[in-house]
Structure formats: C-alpha cells, structure tokens
Amino acid sequence: MPPVESGPDWTAIVTVPIAVGALIVSILAWLAAKTQARMAESQAADAQRSADAAKEQVALGKDQLDVALRQLELEQQVRREQQEPYIVVDIQPSAFVSSVLLVVIENTGPTVARNVRIAFSPQIERFMDTDGFGRFVLAESHLFKNGIPAMPPGRRIELLFDLGYKRLNSDLPKEYTVTVDCEGPGGRPVETMIYKIDLRIYEGTEQLGVKNLHDGVKMLEKVKNELAGIRKLLPHEG
C-alpha cells in the first residue's frame, strides 16, 4: 500500500507563535520591571537626598539655636556684670609718700559690694615687720581675717604694705595671687576674681610723688623760719 501522506503539523505551527508571544511578553515584563526598578532607585535616591537635606536643615537649625542661646547667655552675663560690684586689689607705689608701697582695694563697679573677702597667696609678709618698723602684722589685720562688710561704689581703701626699695632688695616674695569674693545686689555671689601681682615691675624704676597739703604746710613752716631769721638780722628801731 502506498504510504499515507500526513497533513501539516498544526501543533508545531501553533506552538511557535505562542512561544514567540511568551518571549515578547517576558521581554516586556522584564523591561517593565527594569523601568520600575530604575524608578524605584530614583525615588529612593530622591528620598535619600530629601532625608539628607532634612538632616542638614535640622543640624543647621540646631547650630543657629546654639548660637542664639550663647548670645542670650552672653547678653545676660553682660547685663548682670553691669549691675555687679567690681573689687580691684593691687599693690602700687604711693603718690604722696616716696618709697612706700600700698595695698589698694577699690570698688569700681556701680553697686555696693557686701561681705568682701580677700586672700593673698602666699600670705602677706612685710620687710617692715622683720625690721621692727611695723607696729602690727598686716596679714593678721581684721580686714584680711574677717573681710569688709560693705564697699559702696567708688570706695577706695589704701593700706601701708611695705617700704618699696627695701622690699624689692629683700628675699621676701615678690609675686602674689589675690583671690576676691563678694556679694552683689540681692546677696547674689559675684564671680570670683583672681589677680596676679608681681612687684618686680617696680625694680629699676622711680616714682614721682605728688605735692599735697602736708608738703605745703612744711614749705610754709620753712618760709616762716627763714623770715624769722631775716627779721633777727634787721636792726631794731629805738
């Protein structure tokens, strides 16, 4: 019998377009997924940039807040200090008595200083005490042991410290650290003040004294005595 001719393979014919279609769908799906992934990455990058920008704004805002707080604290400190007493302690030559050093305590602030306490380190020593010239020990005085109850604005206290030329040529301390504590308006403690005093700045120098009323009296006494001497030399009448 002659062979029976077979018809076309419809399965293969149908399968090929289906496979091509599936491939196209897969490609489109891949492209869509890739596009979505890129969009997601872009959105994530935008979100990260937005987050970074927000962090920078927060940091900038914090810095601005810190600056504003510091300015406020500084303004409050300046305002408070403008209303507080200011006690200055120094050792300086007398303007009226040559070769004499004075301890000068002065309130240069605008308000009354109360309970003023002054401490010298090392403790004050004077050549006058060792030389027998001093009548009391300055470090044991009531002022340094018990403080000053009140110092109004402009109040100045001068204490005999030592004989300048003898002190500078002695082995006694020439450097002091002075600590000052006091209370201001309302009994509020004022910030502790610390001063460094170095007496060596007066070595090799000379101070000019200022003529005062005492010098004027002595000059008048001298003139009076000279006039009396001249009068004795004049011939007496009669």
C-alpha positions as CSV (number, residue, x, y, z in Angstrom):
1,M,0.0,0.0,0.0
2,P,1.3,3.4,-0.8
3,P,2.3,5.5,2.2
4,V,-0.3,7.7,3.6
5,E,0.6,11.3,3.4
6,S,0.4,13.1,6.7
7,G,-1.1,16.6,6.9
8,P,0.6,19.7,8.3
9,D,1.8,19.6,11.9
10,W,-0.6,22.1,13.4
11,T,0.8,21.6,16.8
12,A,4.2,23.0,15.8
13,I,2.6,25.7,13.7
14,V,0.5,26.9,16.7
15,T,3.3,26.4,19.3
16,V,5.8,28.7,17.5
17,P,3.6,31.8,17.7
18,I,2.8,31.0,21.3
19,A,6.4,30.7,22.2
20,V,7.3,34.0,20.4
21,G,4.4,35.7,22.1
22,A,5.5,34.4,25.5
23,L,9.0,35.6,24.8
24,I,7.8,39.0,23.9
25,V,5.6,39.1,27.0
26,S,8.7,38.1,29.0
27,I,10.8,40.8,27.4
28,L,8.1,43.4,28.0
29,A,7.7,42.3,31.6
30,W,11.5,42.4,32.1
31,L,11.6,45.9,30.6
32,A,8.7,47.0,32.8
33,A,10.4,45.5,35.9
34,K,13.7,47.2,34.9
35,T,11.9,50.5,34.4
36,Q,10.1,50.1,37.7
37,A,13.4,49.2,39.4
38,R,15.0,52.3,38.0
39,M,12.1,54.4,39.0
40,A,12.3,52.9,42.5
41,E,16.0,53.6,42.7
42,S,15.5,57.1,41.5
43,Q,12.7,57.6,44.1
44,A,14.9,56.1,46.7
45,A,17.8,58.4,45.8
46,D,15.4,61.4,45.8
47,A,14.1,60.2,49.2
48,Q,17.7,59.8,50.5
49,R,18.6,63.3,49.2
50,S,15.5,64.7,50.8
51,A,16.4,62.9,54.0
52,D,20.0,64.2,53.9
53,A,18.6,67.7,53.2
54,A,16.3,67.4,56.1
55,K,19.2,66.3,58.3
56,E,21.3,69.3,57.2
57,Q,18.4,71.6,57.9
58,V,18.0,70.1,61.4
59,A,21.7,70.4,62.0
60,L,21.7,74.0,60.7
61,G,18.7,74.8,62.9
62,K,20.5,73.3,65.9
63,D,23.6,75.4,65.2
64,Q,21.5,78.5,64.9
65,L,19.7,77.7,68.2
66,D,23.1,77.1,69.9
67,V,24.4,80.5,68.6
68,A,21.2,82.2,69.8
69,L,21.5,80.6,73.2
70,R,25.1,81.6,73.6
71,Q,24.2,85.2,72.5
72,L,21.4,85.2,75.1
73,E,23.7,83.9,77.8
74,L,26.4,86.5,76.9
75,E,23.8,89.3,77.0
76,Q,22.6,88.1,80.3
77,Q,26.1,87.9,81.7
78,V,27.0,91.4,80.4
79,R,23.7,92.8,81.9
80,R,24.4,91.1,85.2
81,E,28.0,92.2,85.3
82,Q,26.9,95.8,84.6
83,Q,24.9,95.7,87.8
84,E,27.5,94.0,89.9
85,P,30.3,95.5,92.1
86,Y,33.8,95.1,90.8
87,I,36.5,94.8,93.5
88,V,40.1,95.6,92.3
89,V,43.1,94.7,94.5
90,D,46.6,95.9,93.7
91,I,49.9,96.8,95.3
92,Q,51.2,100.1,94.0
93,P,53.5,103.0,94.9
94,S,52.1,105.8,97.0
95,A,51.5,109.0,95.1
96,F,52.2,111.1,98.2
97,V,54.9,109.3,100.2
98,S,58.0,108.3,98.3
99,S,59.4,104.7,98.5
100,V,56.2,103.4,100.0
101,L,54.1,100.6,98.6
102,L,50.4,100.4,99.3
103,V,47.7,97.7,99.1
104,V,44.9,99.4,97.3
105,I,41.3,97.9,97.4
106,E,38.7,99.7,95.3
107,N,35.1,99.1,94.2
108,T,35.0,100.3,90.6
109,G,31.5,98.8,90.0
110,P,28.1,100.5,90.0
111,T,26.7,98.8,93.1
112,V,27.5,98.1,96.7
113,A,29.8,95.1,97.4
114,R,29.0,93.2,100.5
115,N,30.9,90.6,102.5
116,V,34.1,91.2,100.6
117,R,36.8,88.6,101.3
118,I,40.4,89.0,100.1
119,A,43.0,86.3,100.3
120,F,46.7,86.5,99.4
121,S,48.8,83.6,98.3
122,P,51.4,83.3,99.7
123,Q,50.4,85.1,102.9
124,I,51.5,88.8,103.1
125,E,54.9,89.3,104.6
126,R,56.5,92.7,105.1
127,F,60.1,93.8,105.4
128,M,58.8,96.4,107.9
129,D,57.8,93.5,110.3
130,T,61.2,91.9,110.2
131,D,62.9,95.3,110.5
132,G,60.9,96.3,113.6
133,F,59.3,99.2,111.8
134,G,55.9,97.7,111.5
135,R,53.5,98.2,114.5
136,F,51.3,95.3,113.5
137,V,51.2,92.3,111.2
138,L,49.2,93.2,108.1
139,A,48.2,89.6,107.4
140,E,46.6,89.4,110.9
141,S,44.5,92.5,110.4
142,H,40.7,92.4,110.8
143,L,40.3,93.3,107.2
144,F,42.0,90.1,105.9
145,K,40.8,87.8,108.6
146,N,37.1,88.9,108.6
147,G,36.6,90.7,105.4
148,I,34.9,94.0,104.6
149,P,31.2,94.2,105.4
150,A,30.3,96.7,102.6
151,M,32.1,98.8,100.0
152,P,29.9,101.3,98.1
153,P,30.8,102.3,94.5
154,G,34.0,104.3,94.4
155,R,35.1,103.3,97.8
156,R,38.9,103.1,98.0
157,I,41.0,101.6,100.8
158,E,44.7,102.2,101.0
159,L,46.9,100.1,103.4
160,L,50.6,100.6,104.1
161,F,52.2,97.5,102.5
162,D,55.9,98.0,102.8
163,L,59.0,100.1,102.2
164,G,59.5,99.8,98.4
165,Y,63.3,99.9,98.0
166,K,63.9,97.7,101.0
167,R,61.2,95.2,100.0
168,L,62.5,94.9,96.4
169,N,66.0,94.2,97.7
170,S,64.9,91.6,100.2
171,D,64.3,87.9,99.9
172,L,60.6,88.2,100.6
173,P,58.0,87.1,98.0
174,K,57.6,89.4,95.1
175,E,54.7,87.6,93.4
176,Y,51.2,87.2,94.9
177,T,47.9,85.7,93.7
178,V,45.0,87.6,95.1
179,T,41.5,86.0,95.3
180,V,38.5,88.2,95.8
181,D,34.9,87.1,96.6
182,C,32.0,89.2,97.4
183,E,28.2,89.5,97.1
184,G,26.3,91.8,94.8
185,P,22.7,93.0,94.6
186,G,20.2,90.8,96.4
187,G,23.0,88.9,98.1
188,R,23.9,87.1,94.9
189,P,27.6,85.8,94.9
190,V,29.7,87.7,92.4
191,E,32.1,85.7,90.2
192,T,35.4,85.1,92.0
193,M,38.1,87.5,90.8
194,I,41.8,86.4,90.7
195,Y,44.6,88.9,90.3
196,K,48.3,88.3,89.7
197,I,50.6,90.9,91.3
198,D,54.3,91.0,90.5
199,L,56.3,93.6,92.5
200,R,59.3,93.2,90.2
201,I,57.7,95.6,87.7
202,Y,58.9,98.3,90.0
203,E,62.5,97.2,90.1
204,G,64.8,99.7,88.5
205,T,62.2,102.4,88.3
206,E,61.5,105.6,90.2
207,Q,58.1,107.2,91.1
208,L,57.4,110.8,91.3
209,G,55.4,112.0,94.4
210,V,52.6,114.5,94.1
211,K,52.8,117.6,96.3
212,N,50.0,117.7,98.7
213,L,48.7,119.8,101.6
214,H,51.3,118.3,104.0
215,D,54.1,119.4,101.7
216,G,52.5,122.9,101.6
217,V,52.5,123.2,105.3
218,K,56.1,122.1,105.6
219,M,57.0,124.7,102.9
220,L,55.2,127.4,104.8
221,E,57.0,126.4,108.0
222,K,60.3,126.7,106.2
223,V,59.4,130.1,104.8
224,K,58.3,131.2,108.3
225,N,61.5,130.2,109.9
226,E,63.5,131.9,107.1
227,L,61.6,135.1,107.6
228,A,62.1,134.9,111.4
229,G,65.9,134.6,110.8
230,I,65.9,137.5,108.4
231,R,64.0,139.6,111.0
232,K,66.6,138.9,113.6
233,L,69.3,140.3,111.3
234,L,67.5,143.5,110.7
235,P,68.4,146.5,113.0
236,H,65.9,147.2,115.7
237,E,64.4,150.6,115.9
238,G,65.0,152.7,119.0
